[in-house]
Amino acid sequence: MGEFQNLGSIVQEMEYDALNGEIKRTMRRSARDMIQLGYLLKTMMDKMVWKAYYNCFDEYLETELQMDYTTATRFIRANEKYSIPGNGMEIEEKYREYSQSVLTEMLNMPQELMEKVAPGMTVKQVREIKRQEKQKGKRLRESEDSASGDTVIDGEYREINIPGLETVVSEKVATSQSAYGLEKTEYPEGSSLSGEGCGHKYNCFLCAQVCGIRGENRHCRHAPLGNPFNCETMEILEKGDLERVGDRCQFVNNDRAYHTAGSGEADPCCRECEEICEYRCRRSIQEDETKKQIEAEAFQEEEKLRPDVEAEKDEQAEQPELPAMTNDKSRKAFIDAYEQWPLWIEIKETGERYYRYRFPNGTSFVVKTYLCKCFDYKSYAEKLEDRYHDSWRPEEYYIFLEEKHFRDCRTNRSAMAEFLKALQKQGGER
């Protein structure tokens, strides 16, 4: 089983090396290859090939590519928008003459507006098209308000009861209040303060409420301050899809979410949610996968150590009881009978054996023996070489303490005898 696991690890490392190399080569090419780069990054992220060397996708991006998560997702979105068939290696024919910067600027543009952008345009020209479209929409809303004869403030609409009527009539009644019932935060001209929010208390980039006067998207709570990116789950909440999950979702039922100190504002996050649903953001899913991987590896390490623990228990059961020793002669006799102790380590290649006797406090006696040719004085063999035979002889003695290096614990028989003497005086608990 271990061989198959090692083989799988080698294959993953080979896949990582090939994919990582191709990503770096693509980054050095022309801007139009951003589609291929987006495909490769998406493959690296979705298949989690980065696990071969890194704990998370962000760590891989920062270490190998010097790229943040926001930039990587921009390339991935470009691949999904401009490739054939929305998840391939090749760019669509109609986008091949555009520069990378223009394609990036067009990422958030609707299809009808993209048709106004020509291949030879600059980013400045594309932004001018977006600005004109925004002004056109604003003038259109103002003209509709003037035609109706009423001045309507942009905001949410609510149902009101008309006195004298039994039915509830839906009428356009504008509100300029936020989800907290507060007015939009306005700063005096020339103020050094900025930022969208309401009531000089709440900030849009932190707020997790559906609001008609929202001026800025909510940022992911774990995004870096230098490169904040939007909370993916807020987009789903605003569409109303999270209502299917119901009160189990932190975004729907704020009582389940963490509340910030001071303002008491709900701060829901998929990474902190106990509910596993189909709307979890990609970062929380990746974090869960990484956590499971770490737990699995820790479990495997524990399983590897388990046989050692069992072996120690067996060793304790096999070793003889410590005899009553009244003098140095009996204590040295116990040491010389080391072959009755459990055999701890045997190295056949070098002809070494280590016998160990463990004491209750974790200290051990260790005697190292070696295999050698010894002369037999009682032999009557005719040839001199026949009077030699293989024999195990004690070579080194150790009082082994687990907190020390084994080599530093070397001693001699006399010191071991003194240890046994002190042990007996203290009742055998040393």
N, C-alpha and C positions, 0 to 999 in steps of 0.2 A: 504493500500500500504506500509506503514511504517513497519507493522508487517512482511510482506514478505521480505522486505529489511533486517530487523534485523535477520530473520531466515537464509537468504542467508549468512549474515556475520558470524553467528554462525557456519554454515556448513563449510564455508571456514576456520575458525579458527580451527575446529576439523580436517579438512583435513591437514592443516598446521602442527598441533601438531603431528599427526600420521606420516606424511611424514618426518618431521624434526627429530623425534625420531628414525625412521628406518635408516635415513642417518647416524646419529651419531653411532648407533649400528654397521652398516656395516663398518664404518671407523676403528672400533676396531678389526675387524676380520682379517683373513689371506689375503695375497696379491692377491690371485686369485679372491677375491670378488670385485676387482676393477670394474669388468663388471657390477655387481649389483649396485655399488655405482654410476657408470656413468649413468645407467638407471634412478636411483632415482634423481640424479642431473638434468638430462635432463627433467624429469617430472616436477620437481620444477621450472625449468627455462621456459619451453615451456608453461605450464599451468599458470605460474605466481602466484603460490600458495603463494609465499613470500609476496604478497601484503597484507596478513592478518595482518602483523606486521611491514613490512619494506617498504621503498620508492623505493628501487631498488634491483636487484639481487646481486650486488656487496656488498651492505650493509649487506644483509643476510649472504653472504659467510664470510665476515670479522668478524661479530659479533658472529654468531652461530658456525661456523666451523673453524675460524681462517685460512681461505683458500683464496687465491687470485683467480681472474678470470682465469688466465692462467692455474693454476693447475686444476681448475674445468673443463675447456674445454678439458684438457688432458684426464681426466677420461671419459668425454662424447665421445671423439673421440675413445677411447679404446673400449667403449661399441659398437659404430657404426662399428668398424672394427673386433672385436673378438667375438661378441655375435651371437646368433641364434634368428632370421634371420637378424642380423644387427641392431636390435633395441629391443632386448629382455633381459630377466633377466639371461639367462643361457649362459655360455661360450661354444664355439665350442669345440668338443672333442679333436681336434688336438692341442689346446692351453692350455689345463688344467694343464699340467705339467710344464709350464713356470712360472717363477717368475714375480712379478709385475714390477720389475726394467727392466727385459729383454723385457717384453711386451711393456713397455713405450719406450725403446730404438728402438724397431721395428716399432713404429708408422709411421715413415716417410720412411720406406723401401719399395721398390716395391715387388710384390709377388714373383718374381723369385729369388730375393735376400733373402727373408725371408725363403725360402726353405732350405737355407744353414745353418740356425740357428737351433741347436739341443736343446731340453728342458733342458739339464744339463749345458748349457753354462753360463758363467758369462757375465756381461755387458762389461767388458774389451775385452772378446773374440768377442762379437758382434761388438764392435767398430773396432776391427782389421779387421773383414770381410768387413766392410764398407770402411775402409781405403784401403784395397787391391783392392776392386772393383773400387774405385776412381783412384788408380794408374794404374790399368789395362785399364780403359777408356782413361786416359791421354796418355799411351803408344800407344794405338790403333790410336788415333788422330795423333800422331807424325809420326807413320809409314805410315798412309795414305798421309800425307803431303809430306813425303820423296819420296813415290812412284810416286807422281804427278810431282816431280822435281821442285816444287815451294814451297816457304816458305810462309805459309798463317797464318796471325795473327788472333786469335780468335776475332770475332766482328760481326757487322751487314754486310749485303750484300745489294748492291744497283744496280739499272739498270743504264748502261752508254751508251752513243751514240758512235758508232764506225764510224770514218770519212770514207766516201766513201760508206757507206751502208745506204739504206733508212729505213730499219727496225731497231728497238731497240733490241739489243742483251743482254740477261741476262748473265752477267759474274761475277764470284766470285772475287769481289774486296773488300778486307777486310778493315775495319776501326777500329781504336783503340780509336775513339772519342765517347763521350757520346751524349745523346740527346740534350745537350746544345752546342755541337761542341767542347768540351774541352777534353784534354787528362786525362787519369786516374791519380789521385793524388798519387804521390810516395814520400815517406819520406826517408831521408838518414839513413843509417845503424846506429843504436844506438839512434835514435830519440825517445823522450818520447811521441811524437804524434802518434796517430793511428786512424784507422777508414777508411772505404771505401768511395770514392767520386771522384770528378773530378775537375780539375783546381784549387785545393786548395780553392774552393769556395763553392761547393755543396757537401752535404753528402747523401749517399745512404739511410740511415735510415730515412731521411726526404723527400726524392725525390719522386714525384708522376708521373714521366715520364717513359714511356717504353724505356728501354735502353739496348744495347747489351753488355755493360761492367759493368753492375750492379754487385757489389760485396757483397751486403747485402740487405735483404728485408726491405721494408719500414715499420716503426713501426706505430701502431695506434697513432694518435696525442693526444689521451686522456689516453694512457696507462701510468702507473706509471713508473718512471725512474728505480726503483729497479727491476721491473719485466716487461719489455717491451714485447708486443706481436705484431704480424704482422697485418698489415692493410688487412682486408678480401677483400675489394673492389679492391685492386691492383692486386690480383690474377685473378679477373674477367676481369680487364682492359687488362692484358697481354695476356689473351686468345682471346681478341677481341670481347667479348660478349657485352660490353658497347656501341659498335658502333650502336647497335639497338636503344638505347635511343637517340643517336645523340647529338646535341649541347645543349640540355637541361641539360645534365649531367656535373657536375663540373670537373670530371676526363677527359672528352672528350673535353670540352670547358673550358679551364682554365680562360677565362675572367670572368666567373661566380663565380670563387673561390676567397677566401681570399688570399692575397699576403703578405708574411712576410716582416717586416720592414728590411731595410738594403739590403739584397740580392734581394728582390722583387720576390722571388720564390713562385710559385703557391702552395697553401696548401689546396687542396680540401678535403672535409669531408662530409660523408652522413648525419651526425648530423646537419650540417649547410645548407644542400641542401633543396631548396623549392620543388624540383621535387620528387614526390612519385613514385618510380618504383620498379620492382621486384628484383632489384639487391642491394637494400639497405642492409647494414650490420646489423647483429643481434643486436648489441649494440644500434644503432640508432632507431631500431624498438622498443626495450624495453624502451628506453628513451621516445619515442613518446607515448607509452602506459601508462607509468607512468605519463607523463604530462597530458594526457587526464583524467586519474584517479583523479589527483589533481584538475583539472579544474571542473570535475563533482562533486567532493565533495564540492568545494567552491560554486558551483552553488546551490547545495542542502542546504548548510548553509544559503545562501542568501534567498532561498525560505522559509526556516524556520523563518527567521527574518522578512520577508515581512508582515505576518499577524500582527506582533507587530507594524510595521510602520503604517499600515492601521488603527490599533486600536487607535494609538496615534492621528491620524488625526480625527477619529470619536470622540475621547474624547475632542479634541480641539473644535470641532463643537458643542458638547453637552453642554459644560460648559457655565454658564451665563456670560454676560459681567461684567467687573469690575465696580461697581457703583461709583458714586461720594460720597466721604466720607470726611466730614468736621471736624470731631472730633473723639476722642478715642471711644466714645459710638457707633458711626456708623461703625467704623472700627471693633470693637469687635462684633458688630451685624452681620457683613459680615462673620466673622470667625465662629460664633455660628450657622450660616445657612449652615454649611458644608454639610448637607444632600442634598442640592441642587447641590453640586458639583458632577462630575462624580465619580461613584464607581470604584475605581482602582483595589483593590484586595479584595476578600472575601474568607475566610477560614472557611468552614462550620464545619469542624471537631473540631476546637478550638473556634468557635464562635467569629471570628474577622472580622472586616471590615475596609478598608483603603479608605478614600475619598481624592481625590487629585485635586488641582487647579493649573494649569500650567501658568507661566508667559512667556512673549515673549523671555526672555533671557535664558530659560531653567530651572530656579529656580522654585520650586513647594512648595505649602503648602500641608501638609499631616496631616490628623486627623485620629488617630486610635481609633475605638470604639470596645466595647466588649459586648457580650450578657450576661445578669445577671438577677437575681431575685430582683426586687425592691418592696419596701413596698408602698402600696397605702393608703395614709392617709385619702382619701375621701371614701374609701370602707366601707360598712356596713355589710360585710360578718360576719357570726357568728364565723366561725373557723379562727383562726389567720393565718394559712397557706394559706387560700383562699384570704387573703388580699395582697399576693405577686403575682406579674405577671412578665412575661419576658419583658425586656426593653433593648435598646441599649444605652450605656452611653459612652461619650468621656473619653478616658484614657490617650492618649499621643498626643503631638503636635510636628510637625517637619517642619523645613525649609530645604527642601531637595535640595542639590546640587549634580549634577550627578558625579562630580569628587571626591566626598567623600563617605565614607561608610554610609549607611542609619542610622545605630545606632548612629553614631557620630553627626547626624543632629538634635537630639532631642532638643526641646526648650519649650516655654510656650506661653500662649495667649498674654501676654504683649509684648514679643519680636516680635511676629508676627504682633501685632498692630503697633509697632515702624517701622517694615519693610515696612508696607503699607504706613505709614506717609512719610518715606524717598522716597518711590517709587513715591508718588504723587508730591513731591517737584522736582524730576528729570524728570517729565513728563511721568511717567509710563514705562520707558525703563530699569529700574534697573534689 
